[in-house]
């Protein structure tokens, strides 16, 4: 797509730093919220979702049992469709939830004109779907590890017969009565309760909807949440509108006493019926400039994640630039609970394996990569180096934990390569493998302008130590598919926690999650034992000691080059009311409001 097409798609043609003359005051009372994703979605079926952007949409369509308090920091769970918090057994194996009556799914032809109430059996069915081989659920591996009693027997039978028996009762997923849902685990898991707050994955799906749409479920999400999908132009535009059957839900929160901004939001919003806006339009714009211009041109109400190349223009010294502040533009900045990394495929014959020379190669590549340049030049200071995969705002994060994983040292990199036989044996200027065969690193990437900057940095750093590198280009969804299948040698991604605990980061080395959280396909029995041990422990010093030991495996064997932990800064126009980025959920659409007396629109 040409630059002009991008600008037209985002409504940003003719943008300038000042509000354009072509923009006039909003004349309609309908409240419309517009912003952009920088990466395309894949679809909205909870059993099949694997990416952040699809999850953002789905979380605003499907109801989870629990929710996060939108303004509370640190993160705090509260009831959502349940009467109260779940009843948890003393051994952390049984979770019992009482669902509120009179909650209804959005109207859909699948219900044949009848109002469809949410009941406990809907959660039983929705959890079972992740075990059905038909859906190839990315969340199955996690649930298999969690060990829901009896669920894998259903899956095993389905693999033999080709039919998943949803009507067969199992001990681990039961509706005790119309409104009481119970889940039982084979092993203790003190933190499983966090999964009940993820509507995008474990939200309630009605069986009639799946029976009606079948393999087209990714495009037919029907939930009990505040919004419903009314238009989807794949990789271009997603439109949601207020769900007219949404239950009585009123704004309430418990922000910290010293959080002045959140306290102001609560004072303005408390007691108001949710959702507050009528329509949400999300555009897919992968190039930075059109997204930036669409925001400046007031065609978008929010800029989610300021593109790195505009950081110093928008927020010099991490404050809103004076020209933007005059327009009432505000920033919301948060340390993300995530790690940015490049992974090495441990099954690859060149960069993988545990032979000393392969470990040395990965460590040398890590030492040769200058993440300081990435942080300062490309990311404009919006990231800090990471010595372990564990991200901020999660249990187990320790800013003082340091290893060589975050070190840049070209001399040490060269010494490692020399010591383990990676020499330029034919005099062509490039190192060969110890057996004399060519050494060529292939890094998967995308074709956008930001990816090209990272590629140039990788090329420079590898040139400095005599390693030849080439880049394999592809669309992000296709690269993701190849990554899960173990077909890429190296690729750069980020991995974030959706709960305030570090286990999702520790999963990056767990062998049972190869191809999923474990992109590197790392497999070591000793690490797996530590993973399983910490999983059963309650939070405390004993668990922290195990976590710190696990972190050292990442530094010792280097399945990942850890780049760092990012800050995310969003910008909002003054007519978008009440926005705060929550570190663990993106179901924020219902909590924000539009002041239509201030919101501009374009003529025509």
C-alpha positions in Angstrom: 0.0 0.0 0.0 1.3 3.5 -0.9 1.9 6.2 1.7 -1.1 8.1 0.4 -3.3 5.0 0.7 -2.1 4.7 4.3 -3.0 8.3 5.0 -6.4 7.9 3.4 -7.1 4.8 5.4 -6.3 6.6 8.6 -7.9 9.8 7.7 -4.6 11.7 8.0 -4.1 13.4 4.7 -3.2 17.0 5.2 -2.3 16.7 8.9 -0.4 19.3 10.8 0.6 19.9 14.4 -2.3 22.3 14.8 -5.9 21.1 14.6 -6.8 21.3 10.9 -9.4 23.8 9.6 -11.2 20.9 8.0 -12.1 19.6 11.5 -15.3 20.9 13.1 -17.1 20.3 16.4 -18.8 16.9 16.7 -22.5 17.4 15.8 -23.8 13.9 16.4 -24.5 12.6 19.9 -23.2 9.1 19.1 -19.9 8.6 20.9 -17.3 7.0 18.6 -13.8 6.0 19.8 -11.2 5.6 17.1 -7.6 4.4 17.3 -5.2 2.1 15.4 -3.4 -1.2 15.9 0.1 -1.4 14.4 -0.2 -5.2 13.7 -3.1 -7.1 12.2 -5.5 -9.3 14.1 -6.1 -12.9 13.3 -9.7 -13.5 14.6 -11.8 -13.5 17.7 -12.6 -17.0 18.8 -11.3 -17.6 22.4 -10.4 -21.2 21.6 -8.2 -20.1 18.7 -6.8 -16.7 19.6 -3.0 -16.5 19.9 -2.1 -12.8 19.4 -2.3 -9.6 21.5 -4.4 -7.6 19.0 -7.1 -10.2 18.6 -7.2 -10.6 22.4 -7.7 -6.8 22.8 -10.9 -7.0 20.7 -12.2 -10.3 22.2 -11.7 -9.0 25.8 -14.3 -6.3 25.0 -16.8 -8.9 23.6 -16.5 -11.9 26.0 -17.1 -11.8 29.7 -14.6 -13.4 32.1 -15.6 -14.7 35.5 -13.4 -12.0 37.1 -12.0 -8.7 36.1 -9.2 -6.4 37.1 -10.0 -3.2 38.9 -9.4 -0.7 36.1 -7.6 1.9 38.3 -6.1 -0.1 41.1 -2.3 -0.3 41.2 -0.9 -2.9 42.0 -3.3 -5.0 40.1 -6.3 -6.3 41.9 -8.9 -8.9 40.9 -12.6 -8.3 41.5 -15.9 -10.1 40.6 -17.2 -9.6 37.0 -20.0 -12.0 36.2 -19.7 -13.7 39.6 -21.6 -12.8 42.7 -18.3 -12.8 44.8 -14.7 -13.9 44.5 -14.3 -17.6 43.8 -14.3 -20.0 46.7 -10.8 -21.6 46.7 -9.9 -24.9 48.5 -7.1 -24.9 51.0 -4.9 -27.0 48.6 -5.4 -24.6 45.7 -7.0 -27.3 43.6 -10.7 -26.5 43.5 -12.2 -23.2 42.4 -16.0 -22.6 42.8 -17.7 -19.6 41.2 -21.3 -18.4 41.7 -22.5 -16.6 38.5 -25.0 -13.7 38.6 -28.4 -14.5 37.1 -30.0 -12.4 34.3 -26.8 -11.9 32.2 -27.6 -12.4 28.5 -25.6 -13.0 25.4 -25.8 -10.5 22.6 -28.6 -11.2 20.2 -27.6 -13.4 17.3 -29.4 -15.6 14.7 -27.8 -18.6 16.5 -30.3 -18.2 19.3 -33.3 -18.3 16.9 -35.0 -15.2 18.3 -34.7 -16.2 22.0 -32.9 -14.4 24.8 -30.0 -16.5 25.9 -29.0 -16.3 29.5 -25.4 -17.0 30.7 -25.3 -20.1 32.8 -22.5 -22.2 34.5 -22.6 -24.8 31.8 -21.4 -22.1 29.3 -18.1 -21.9 31.2 -17.8 -25.7 31.4 -18.3 -25.8 27.6 -15.9 -22.9 26.9 -13.1 -24.5 28.9 -13.6 -27.9 27.2 -13.2 -26.3 23.8 -9.5 -25.7 24.5 -9.1 -29.5 24.7 -11.0 -30.2 21.5 -8.3 -31.1 18.8 -10.6 -29.5 16.2 -9.7 -26.0 17.4 -5.9 -26.4 17.7 -6.1 -24.1 20.7 -2.9 -22.3 21.5 -4.0 -22.3 25.2 -4.3 -26.1 25.3 -0.6 -26.5 26.3 -1.1 -24.3 29.3 -4.3 -26.0 30.4 -2.7 -29.4 30.0 0.1 -28.4 32.4 -2.5 -27.0 34.8 -4.1 -30.4 34.8 -7.9 -30.0 34.8 -9.1 -33.3 36.1 -10.5 -35.5 33.4 -10.1 -33.0 30.5 -7.3 -34.9 28.8 -9.3 -38.1 28.8 -11.8 -36.3 26.7 -9.1 -35.1 24.3 -7.6 -38.6 24.1 -10.9 -40.1 23.2 -11.5 -37.4 20.6 -8.1 -38.1 19.0 -9.1 -41.8 18.6 -12.7 -41.3 17.5 -12.5 -38.0 15.7 -15.3 -36.6 17.8 -15.1 -34.6 21.0 -17.8 -35.5 23.5 -18.9 -32.2 25.1 -21.8 -34.0 26.8 -19.5 -36.3 28.8 -19.2 -35.2 32.4 -15.8 -34.9 34.0 -14.8 -34.1 37.6 -12.6 -31.1 36.7 -15.3 -29.0 34.9 -18.7 -29.1 36.4 -21.9 -27.1 36.6 -23.1 -27.8 40.2 -26.4 -26.1 39.4 -27.6 -23.5 36.9 -25.3 -20.7 38.2 -22.5 -22.5 40.0 -19.3 -23.4 38.1 -16.5 -25.5 39.6 -13.1 -26.2 38.2 -10.8 -28.8 39.8 -7.0 -29.3 39.1 -5.0 -32.4 39.5 -2.2 -30.4 41.2 -2.1 -27.3 43.4 -1.9 -24.0 41.6 -2.1 -21.0 43.8 -2.3 -18.6 40.9 -4.8 -20.3 38.6 -7.4 -17.8 39.7 -5.8 -15.2 37.4 -7.0 -17.1 34.4 -10.5 -16.3 35.4 -9.9 -12.7 34.5 -9.0 -13.3 30.8 -12.2 -13.1 28.8 -10.3 -13.3 25.5 -9.3 -16.9 26.2 -11.5 -18.2 29.0 -14.6 -16.0 28.4 -18.0 -17.6 28.0 -19.0 -18.9 24.6 -22.5 -20.3 23.8 -22.6 -23.7 22.3 -25.3 -22.7 19.9 -23.0 -20.1 18.4 -20.3 -22.7 17.7 -22.8 -25.1 16.3 -24.1 -22.4 14.0 -20.8 -20.9 12.7 -18.4 -23.8 13.1 -15.1 -23.2 11.3 -16.1 -19.5 10.8 -16.0 -18.8 14.5 -13.0 -16.5 14.2 -15.3 -14.0 12.5 -18.4 -14.5 14.6 -17.7 -13.7 18.2 -20.9 -13.6 20.3 -20.4 -12.8 24.0 -22.1 -11.2 27.0 -19.6 -8.4 27.1 -20.2 -4.6 26.6 -19.6 -4.7 22.8 -20.4 -6.7 19.8 -18.6 -7.0 16.4 -20.6 -5.4 13.6 -17.9 -5.0 10.8 -14.6 -6.7 10.2 -12.4 -6.0 7.2 -9.5 -8.3 7.8 -6.2 -6.5 8.5 -7.9 -3.2 7.7 -10.7 -2.2 10.1 -12.6 -3.6 13.1 -15.9 -2.0 14.3 -17.7 -2.7 17.5 -20.9 -1.2 18.8 -22.5 -1.1 22.2 -24.2 -4.4 23.1 -27.9 -3.5 23.7 -28.4 -6.6 25.9 -25.5 -5.8 28.2 -26.3 -6.1 31.9 -26.5 -3.4 34.5 -22.8 -2.6 35.1 -21.7 0.6 36.9 -18.3 2.3 37.1 -16.4 1.6 40.3 -12.7 1.3 41.2 -10.3 1.6 44.1 -7.3 3.6 42.9 -4.4 4.3 45.3 -4.9 7.3 47.5 -1.7 9.0 46.1 -2.7 8.4 42.5 -4.2 11.8 41.8 -5.0 11.3 38.2 -6.9 8.1 38.8 -8.7 9.7 41.8 -9.9 12.4 39.5 -11.1 9.9 37.0 -13.0 8.0 39.7 -14.7 11.2 40.9 -15.9 11.9 37.4 -17.0 8.4 36.5 -18.1 6.6 39.7 -21.6 5.2 39.5 -22.1 5.8 35.7 -23.6 3.0 33.7 -21.2 1.1 31.4 -20.3 1.1 28.6 -19.9 4.9 28.1 -19.3 5.0 24.4 -21.5 3.7 21.5 -19.0 2.6 18.9 -15.3 1.6 18.6 -13.4 1.8 15.3 -10.0 0.1 15.2 -7.8 0.6 12.1 -4.8 -1.5 11.2 -1.9 0.8 10.2 1.4 -0.9 10.4 3.5 2.1 9.3 4.4 4.6 12.0 3.9 7.9 10.1 0.3 7.4 9.1 -0.6 6.4 12.7 1.2 9.5 14.0 -0.5 11.8 11.4 -3.9 10.3 12.1 -3.6 11.2 15.7 -2.2 14.7 15.1 -5.0 15.3 12.6 -7.6 14.4 15.3 -9.0 11.5 13.3 -7.9 9.2 16.0 -8.7 9.8 19.6 -5.7 7.9 21.0 -2.2 7.0 19.8 -1.5 3.7 21.4 2.3 3.4 21.8 4.1 6.4 20.3 6.2 5.2 17.4 9.9 5.3 18.4 10.8 7.7 15.7 8.4 10.3 17.1 9.2 9.8 20.8 11.5 12.8 21.0 9.1 15.0 19.1 6.1 14.0 21.2 7.5 13.5 24.7 11.0 15.1 25.1 12.4 14.3 28.5 9.3 12.1 28.9 6.9 15.0 29.1 4.3 16.0 26.6 5.8 18.5 24.1 4.6 22.1 24.7 2.9 22.4 21.3 0.9 19.2 22.1 0.2 20.2 25.6 -1.4 23.4 24.4 -4.0 21.2 22.6 -4.8 19.4 25.8 -3.0 16.2 24.7 -2.1 14.0 27.7 0.3 11.0 28.0 -0.1 7.7 29.9 3.2 5.9 30.5 3.7 2.5 32.1 6.5 -0.1 32.4 5.2 -3.1 30.6 5.3 -6.5 32.2 7.1 -8.0 29.2 10.5 -8.9 27.7 11.7 -8.1 24.2 13.9 -10.8 22.8 15.4 -12.6 19.8 15.2 -16.3 20.1 17.5 -19.0 18.8 15.8 -22.2 17.5 17.3 -24.8 19.7 16.5 -27.5 17.1 18.4 -25.7 14.4 21.6 -27.4 13.3 23.6 -24.1 13.3 22.5 -22.1 16.3 20.7 -24.8 18.3 21.8 -27.6 20.6 23.8 -27.9 23.8 27.2 -28.7 22.3 29.8 -26.3 23.8 30.5 -24.7 20.5 26.8 -24.0 19.9 26.3 -22.5 23.3 29.4 -20.4 22.6 28.0 -19.2 19.3 24.7 -18.0 20.9 26.6 -16.3 23.7 28.9 -14.6 21.2 26.0 -13.4 19.1 24.4 -12.0 22.3 27.6 -10.2 23.3 28.0 -8.8 19.9 24.5 -7.3 19.7 24.5 -3.7 20.9 21.2 -3.3 22.6 22.4 0.1 23.9 22.1 1.4 20.3 18.7 -0.2 20.0 17.5 1.5 23.2 19.0 4.9 22.6 18.7 5.3 18.8 15.8 3.2 17.7 13.6 3.0 20.8 14.6 6.5 21.9 15.2 5.5 25.5 11.9 3.8 26.0 13.3 0.5 27.2 15.7 -0.8 29.9 18.1 -3.7 29.4 16.9 -7.1 30.6 19.1 -9.6 32.3 16.3 -12.1 32.8 13.1 -12.7 30.9 11.0 -11.8 34.0 9.3 -8.5 33.3 8.3 -5.6 35.7 5.1 -5.5 37.8 5.2 -9.3 38.2 6.1 -11.4 41.2 9.7 -12.5 40.7 11.0 -9.4 39.0 14.2 -8.0 40.4 15.7 -5.0 38.8 19.0 -5.7 40.6 19.4 -9.2 39.1 22.3 -8.9 36.6 23.9 -11.4 34.2 25.9 -11.2 31.0 22.6 -11.5 29.0 22.5 -7.7 29.0 26.2 -7.2 28.2 27.6 -5.7 25.0 31.2 -6.8 24.6 32.6 -7.3 21.1 36.1 -8.4 22.3 34.6 -11.1 24.4 32.4 -12.2 21.5 35.3 -12.5 19.2 37.3 -14.4 21.8 34.5 -16.9 22.3 34.2 -17.5 18.5 38.0 -17.9 18.2 38.2 -20.3 21.2 35.5 -22.6 19.8 36.7 -22.8 16.3 34.5 -20.2 14.4 37.4 -18.9 12.2 37.7 -17.3 8.8 39.4 -20.4 7.3 39.1 -19.4 3.6 40.0 -15.8 3.9 36.7 -14.4 2.6 36.2 -12.1 5.6 33.5 -14.3 7.2 33.8 -16.9 9.9 33.0 -20.5 9.1 31.7 -23.2 11.5 34.3 -25.3 13.4 34.0 -28.1 10.7 34.7 -25.6 8.0 31.2 -25.4 6.6 29.6 -22.0 6.0 28.2 -20.0 8.9 25.1 -18.1 7.9 22.6 -16.7 10.3 19.0 -16.2 9.0 16.9 -13.8 10.9 13.1 -13.6 10.2 11.7 -10.2 9.9 9.0 -7.9 8.4 9.2 -5.3 5.7 8.1 -2.2 7.7 10.4 0.7 8.2 10.9 0.0 11.9 11.9 -3.6 11.3 14.4 -2.4 8.7 16.1 -0.3 11.4 16.5 -3.3 13.6 17.8 -5.3 10.7 20.5 -2.7 9.9 21.6 -2.8 13.6 21.8 -6.6 13.5 23.8 -6.5 10.3 26.2 -4.0 11.7 26.8 -5.9 14.9 27.3 -9.3 13.1 29.6 -7.6 10.6 31.7 -6.4 13.6 32.5 -10.0 14.6 32.6 -11.6 11.1 29.3 -13.4 11.2 27.3 -13.3 8.0 23.6 -12.7 8.5 20.7 -12.6 6.1 17.0 -11.7 6.6 13.9 -13.7 5.7 11.0 -11.4 5.1 7.3 -12.2 5.6 4.1 -10.9 7.0 3.8 -11.0 10.7 1.0 -13.7 10.9 2.9 -15.9 8.5 6.1 -15.6 10.5 4.1 -16.4 13.6 2.8 -19.6 12.0 6.3 -20.6 10.9 7.7 -19.8 14.4 5.2 -22.0 16.1 6.1 -24.9 13.8 9.8 -24.4 14.6 10.8 -23.4 11.0 12.6 -20.1 11.8 16.3 -20.0 12.9 15.9 -16.6 14.7 13.1 -14.1 15.1 12.5 -11.1 17.3 9.4 -10.9 19.5 8.1 -9.7 22.8 6.4 -11.8 25.4 4.2 -10.3 28.0 2.4 -11.3 31.2 -1.3 -11.1 31.3 -1.3 -11.7 35.1 0.8 -10.1 37.8 3.1 -13.2 38.1 6.3 -14.2 36.4 5.3 -17.8 35.4 4.5 -16.7 31.9 8.1 -15.7 31.5 9.4 -18.9 33.1 7.3 -20.8 30.5 9.7 -19.5 27.9 12.1 -22.4 28.9 9.6 -25.1 29.8 9.8 -28.0 27.4 6.1 -28.8 27.5 5.4 -25.4 25.9 7.8 -25.7 22.9 6.4 -23.8 19.9 4.1 -21.8 22.2 5.5 -19.7 25.0 8.8 -21.6 24.5 9.6 -20.1 21.1 13.3 -21.2 21.4 12.2 -24.9 21.8 14.5 -25.1 24.8 14.4 -28.5 26.6 16.3 -29.4 29.7 15.1 -31.8 32.4 16.6 -29.8 35.3 14.9 -26.6 34.3 11.6 -28.5 33.9 11.8 -29.8 37.4 12.4 -26.3 38.8 9.4 -25.0 36.8 7.1 -27.7 38.2 8.4 -27.1 41.7 7.8 -23.4 41.8 4.4 -23.8 40.2 3.0 -25.5 43.3 4.6 -23.1 45.8 2.7 -20.1 47.2 4.3 -16.7 46.7 7.1 -16.2 49.2 10.9 -16.5 49.7 11.1 -20.2 48.8 9.4 -19.6 45.5 11.6 -16.5 44.8 14.8 -18.6 45.4 13.6 -21.2 42.8 12.8 -18.4 40.3 16.2 -16.8 40.6 17.8 -20.2 40.0 15.7 -20.6 36.8 16.7 -17.2 35.5 20.4 -18.3 35.5 19.6 -21.0 33.0 18.7 -18.3 30.4 22.1 -16.7 30.9 24.0 -19.9 30.9 22.6 -21.6 27.8 21.3 -18.4 25.9 18.3 -19.8 24.1 17.2 -16.1 23.9 19.0 -12.9 23.3 17.2 -10.6 25.8 16.9 -7.1 24.6 15.0 -5.4 27.4 11.8 -4.3 29.1 9.8 -1.6 27.3 8.0 1.4 28.5 4.7 2.1 26.7 3.5 5.7 26.3 0.1 6.4 24.9 -1.2 9.8 23.9 -4.8 10.9 24.2 -6.8 13.9 23.0 -8.7 15.9 25.7 -12.1 14.6 24.6 -11.1 11.0 25.5 -12.0 10.8 29.1 -10.8 8.3 31.7 -8.1 6.4 29.9 -5.4 4.6 31.9 -3.3 1.8 30.5 -3.7 -1.3 32.7 -0.6 -3.5 32.7 -2.5 -6.8 32.5 -5.7 -6.3 30.6 -7.0 -4.5 27.5 -10.7 -4.6 28.2 -10.8 -0.8 28.6 -13.3 0.2 26.0 -16.2 0.3 28.5 -14.3 2.5 30.9 -13.5 5.4 28.7 -15.8 8.2 27.6 -16.0 10.7 24.7 -16.9 14.4 25.4 -18.8 15.0 22.1 -18.7 18.8 22.8 -15.0 18.7 22.3 -14.5 15.8 19.9 -13.8 17.0 16.3 -14.9 15.3 13.1 -13.9 15.8 9.5 -16.3 17.5 7.0 -17.8 15.1 4.5 
